[in-house]
């Protein structure tokens, strides 16, 4: 099992503490803590031959995106990348049209939730799948055991719960006739959860202000032969995240006891997301 990360600072990639990194492609990715140009990706690849480097291209594509996307895919295919995370199905079509050799990661968020659909994408030439963060550990196990696709699991970080291409914060302040902020924090009385809303040139991200801490299930994922686990540093201090990565690598390699590792990172909170909580839809009667 390998440790993959996403970062929110281009100048801190934690190269010595990880097995690989996901780099969101500037202009063609959303929901990233930061974005990288093709030239920056090329440089990172050339300097880190031992790392598994993936590029994220996960925005909805429009007609005007297709031609520049083709050019970038052809160039990316020549780099020593491990794979490309994709959301829009145009990428899968372009992979076939351009006869690309690079591996693809199915990354359609909550839709990656069952083994049959994973197998369909595998039959279409997709090697990896980032499993939905909205399914339980038991459902993850079922996909791993029954699908031929290579699984990835997000285990730690502040989850993105929604994204809008619209500029919701600036539009809100524009209506009020006030100067806009780049981010807001709100509290939902119904769910009793806090959220951070961040706007950038791509749109508006909604982060849950309650870190998902899956450190307690890493051993089980290892035993299930999960190929990659993913951690994100957004909202976590550099020192704490670096310690976490170092200890997680030791833990994966069997050089750290279960109890000491899990107990140490209880300080990141007890929110295990949906790993042990089923989503149940009920009809509300008036």
C-alpha positions in Angstrom: 0.0 0.0 0.0 1.3 3.4 -1.0 0.7 6.9 0.6 -0.6 9.6 -1.8 -1.1 13.2 -0.9 -2.7 16.4 -2.2 -1.1 19.7 -1.0 -2.3 23.3 -0.6 1.1 24.9 -1.0 3.2 24.5 -4.1 6.4 25.1 -2.1 5.8 22.2 0.3 5.4 18.8 -1.4 6.7 16.5 1.4 8.7 14.5 -1.1 10.8 12.6 1.5 7.7 11.4 3.4 5.4 10.0 0.7 5.1 7.5 -2.1 3.3 9.8 -4.5 1.4 13.0 -5.1 -1.6 14.3 -6.9 -1.1 17.5 -8.9 -4.2 19.4 -10.0 -3.7 20.8 -13.5 -4.2 24.6 -13.7 -7.2 25.6 -15.7 -8.5 22.0 -15.9 -9.0 21.0 -12.3 -11.2 22.1 -9.5 -11.4 21.5 -5.7 -7.6 21.7 -5.3 -5.7 23.5 -2.6 -3.4 24.8 -5.3 -2.9 24.2 -9.0 0.1 23.4 -11.2 1.0 24.4 -14.7 2.2 21.8 -17.2 5.7 23.3 -16.9 5.6 22.9 -13.1 4.4 19.4 -13.4 7.1 18.5 -15.9 9.8 19.9 -13.5 8.4 18.0 -10.5 8.4 14.8 -12.5 12.0 15.3 -13.6 13.1 15.9 -10.0 11.2 13.0 -8.4 11.6 9.9 -10.4 11.0 7.7 -7.4 7.5 9.1 -6.7 4.2 8.0 -8.2 3.0 11.2 -9.7 -0.7 11.7 -10.7 -2.3 14.7 -12.4 -5.9 15.7 -11.6 -8.1 16.9 -14.5 -11.4 16.9 -12.8 -13.5 19.8 -14.0 -16.6 19.7 -16.3 -15.3 20.3 -19.8 -16.8 22.7 -22.3 -16.4 22.9 -26.1 -13.6 25.5 -25.9 -11.7 23.2 -23.5 -11.3 20.3 -25.9 -8.6 21.4 -28.2 -6.2 22.7 -25.5 -7.0 19.6 -23.5 -5.9 17.4 -26.4 -2.6 19.2 -26.6 -2.0 18.9 -22.9 -2.9 15.2 -22.8 -0.5 14.5 -25.6 2.3 16.2 -23.7 1.3 14.6 -20.3 1.4 11.2 -22.0 5.1 11.7 -22.7 5.9 12.3 -19.1 6.7 9.5 -16.6 3.3 9.9 -14.8 1.6 7.2 -12.9 -1.9 8.3 -14.0 -4.5 11.0 -14.6 -7.6 11.5 -12.4 -10.6 12.3 -14.5 -14.2 13.4 -13.9 -15.6 14.4 -17.3 -16.1 11.5 -19.7 -14.6 13.5 -22.6 -11.2 12.5 -21.2 -12.0 8.8 -21.6 -13.1 9.4 -25.2 -9.9 11.4 -25.8 -7.8 8.7 -24.3 -9.1 6.4 -27.0 -9.0 8.9 -29.9 -5.4 9.9 -29.1 -4.3 6.4 -28.2 -2.8 7.5 -24.9 -0.7 5.0 -22.9 -1.1 6.7 -19.6 -3.3 5.1 -16.9 -6.6 6.7 -15.9 -8.2 7.0 -12.4 -12.1 7.2 -12.4 -12.8 10.1 -10.0 -16.5 10.9 -10.2 -16.8 11.5 -6.4 -20.0 10.0 -5.0 -20.7 8.0 -8.2 -17.8 5.6 -7.5 -19.8 3.4 -5.1 -20.3 -0.1 -6.5 -18.2 -2.9 -8.0 -20.3 -3.4 -11.1 -19.7 0.2 -12.3 -16.1 -0.1 -11.4 -15.8 -3.2 -13.5 -17.5 -1.4 -16.4 -14.9 1.4 -16.3 -12.2 -1.2 -16.0 -13.5 -2.8 -19.2 -13.2 0.6 -20.9 -9.5 0.7 -20.1 -9.5 2.5 -16.7 -7.0 1.1 -14.3 -7.8 2.9 -11.0 -10.8 4.2 -9.1 -10.9 6.7 -6.3 -13.7 5.2 -4.2 -16.5 7.5 -3.0 -16.0 9.1 0.4 -19.8 8.6 1.0 -19.7 4.8 1.3 -19.0 2.6 4.3 -16.0 0.5 5.0 -18.0 -2.6 4.3 -19.1 -1.2 0.9 -15.4 -0.4 0.2 -14.5 -4.0 1.1 -17.1 -5.3 -1.3 -15.8 -3.2 -4.2 -12.2 -4.3 -3.4 -13.1 -8.0 -3.3 -15.4 -8.1 -6.3 -14.0 -5.6 -8.8 -11.0 -5.9 -11.1 -10.2 -2.2 -10.8 -7.3 -1.0 -8.6 -8.8 0.9 -5.6 -7.8 4.2 -4.0 -9.3 5.4 -0.7 -9.3 8.9 0.8 -8.5 8.5 4.5 -7.7 11.8 6.0 -8.4 15.5 5.4 -11.1 18.1 5.4 -13.6 16.7 2.8 -15.1 18.8 0.0 -18.9 18.4 0.3 -19.9 20.5 -2.7 -18.6 22.6 -5.6 -20.3 25.2 -7.8 -18.8 26.7 -10.9 -20.7 29.9 -9.9 -19.0 32.7 -7.9 -21.3 32.4 -5.0 -19.4 34.5 -2.4 -18.7 37.5 -4.7 -22.2 37.4 -6.1 -23.6 37.4 -2.6 -21.6 40.5 -1.6 -22.3 42.2 -4.9 -26.0 41.9 -4.1 -25.3 43.5 -0.7 -23.2 46.2 -2.3 -20.2 45.3 -0.3 -16.6 44.3 -1.0 -16.3 40.5 -1.4 -14.3 38.1 0.8 -12.4 35.1 -0.6 -13.8 32.7 2.1 -16.6 32.4 4.6 -17.3 30.2 7.6 -20.9 29.2 8.2 -22.7 26.9 10.7 -25.7 24.7 9.7 -28.2 24.5 12.5 -29.8 21.4 11.1 -26.7 19.2 10.8 -24.8 21.0 13.6 -21.8 21.2 11.3 -19.5 24.0 10.4 -18.4 24.7 6.8 -15.8 26.8 5.1 -16.7 28.3 1.7 -13.8 29.2 -0.5 -14.1 31.0 -3.8 -11.4 31.1 -6.5 -11.3 31.6 -10.3 -12.8 28.1 -10.9 -15.8 28.5 -8.7 -16.8 27.9 -5.1 -15.8 25.0 -2.8 -17.6 23.9 0.4 -15.4 22.2 2.9 -16.6 20.4 6.0 -14.8 22.0 9.0 -14.5 18.6 10.7 -11.5 16.6 9.5 -12.2 13.0 8.4 -9.7 10.9 10.4 -9.4 7.4 8.9 -6.1 6.5 10.6 -7.9 3.7 12.6 -8.8 1.8 9.4 -5.4 2.0 7.6 -4.4 -1.4 8.8 -7.6 -3.0 7.6 -7.2 -1.3 4.2 -3.6 -2.7 4.1 -4.9 -6.2 4.7 -7.4 -5.7 1.9 -4.5 -4.9 -0.4 -5.6 -1.4 -1.2 -3.0 0.1 -3.5 -3.2 3.7 -2.5 -4.5 5.7 0.5 -4.9 9.5 0.1 -4.3 12.3 2.6 -4.9 16.0 2.1 -3.1 18.8 4.0 -5.6 21.6 3.6 -6.3 23.2 6.9 -3.7 21.1 8.8 -0.5 22.7 10.0 2.7 21.8 8.1 4.5 20.4 11.1 1.5 18.2 12.1 1.0 16.9 8.6 4.6 16.1 8.1 4.7 14.1 11.4 1.6 12.3 10.3 3.1 11.3 6.9 6.3 10.1 8.5 4.4 8.0 11.1 2.0 6.7 8.5 4.8 5.5 6.3 6.3 3.7 9.4 2.9 2.3 10.2 2.4 0.9 6.7 5.8 -0.6 6.7 5.2 -2.3 10.1 7.6 -0.2 12.0 5.0 1.4 14.3 2.6 -0.3 16.7 -1.2 0.0 16.0 -2.0 1.4 19.4 0.7 4.1 19.5 0.0 5.3 15.9 -3.8 5.4 16.3 -3.7 6.9 19.8 -1.3 9.6 18.7 -3.6 10.8 15.9 -6.8 10.7 17.9 -5.9 14.4 18.3 -7.1 14.9 14.8 -10.6 14.2 16.0 -13.0 11.2 16.1 -14.9 12.0 12.8 -14.6 8.8 10.7 -16.9 10.2 8.0 -19.0 7.5 6.4 -16.7 4.6 7.1 -19.0 3.3 9.8 -22.1 5.2 9.0 -24.6 4.2 6.4 -26.5 6.9 4.4 -30.2 6.3 4.9 -32.8 8.3 2.9 -36.2 8.7 4.6 -39.4 10.3 3.4 -40.3 13.1 5.8 -44.1 13.3 6.4 -45.6 16.7 6.7 
